[in-house]
């Protein structure tokens, strides 16, 4: 089976794939962007996709919600990864000799505390499109006195040495990834599964107190909202679209709750029903 991901080999998306699909045989299809990832899935060039959707520091990745909603693909599952960043360089390089550090802007920001003293010493921080691709480029070009911020997996794939481990400022930095696929794989996926989580979106009419009514109904059926994200609807003044994650213990009551709120909404759609991931901070270290 083929699994699409955003980023180069060794990216955190690949680590999420390795963990979620452990025990299966698969090929990874790297994609330059999330747009390319969804196109790859829609064109049938991959069976599944791994998509980052939320980070504990920067919040929701809103463009990916839009891509998912407009694609018609379904969520099959989720996985949480503790994000560990490492400073990597060519074998034999020394930390004190590094003059340039390359990585994705988000990774650089996540490692600001470690990088600030280096910057004060004249080290340049250079934005790139991807953490793993930064390590790959340094390896291929044999760039001495240069380092990348990347995963341990990327260091291994591109024969780089780790100069400093765990340089991220926040040690509870984690990312939530979604496993997505087309409808037929989703139908096979839900058979016999003990479902306890779903992701939906709905549109509210512009009426006073309507959101409160919806939340009251969900509470009555003992449905827990683990996430709610609102976005204004372009071209429809004062109407909002809400992305909501629901946790439940009783699937029948969950279905009843959706039937109960439908009359209160302008639109309701299910992005996926699945088994919720473990929220423990899983390490991404590949030993």
Secondary structure as UniProt FT lines:
FT   STRAND          2..6
FT   TURN            9..10
FT   HELIX           12..20
FT   TURN            21..23
FT   STRAND          27..31
FT   HELIX           34..42
FT   TURN            43..44
FT   STRAND          48..55
FT   TURN            56..58
FT   STRAND          59..60
FT   HELIX           62..71
FT   STRAND          74..82
FT   STRAND          86..90
FT   TURN            91..92
FT   HELIX           95..97
FT   STRAND          100..104
FT   HELIX           105..110
FT   HELIX           112..120
FT   TURN            121..122
FT   STRAND          124..128
FT   HELIX           131..141
FT   TURN            144..145
FT   STRAND          146..150
FT   HELIX           152..157
FT   TURN            158..159
FT   STRAND          160..164
FT   TURN            171..172
FT   STRAND          174..181
FT   HELIX           183..190
FT   TURN            191..192
FT   STRAND          197..204
FT   TURN            208..209
FT   HELIX           210..220
FT   TURN            221..222
FT   STRAND          224..232
FT   TURN            234..235
FT   TURN            237..238
FT   STRAND          240..247
FT   HELIX           251..262
FT   TURN            263..264
FT   STRAND          267..274
//
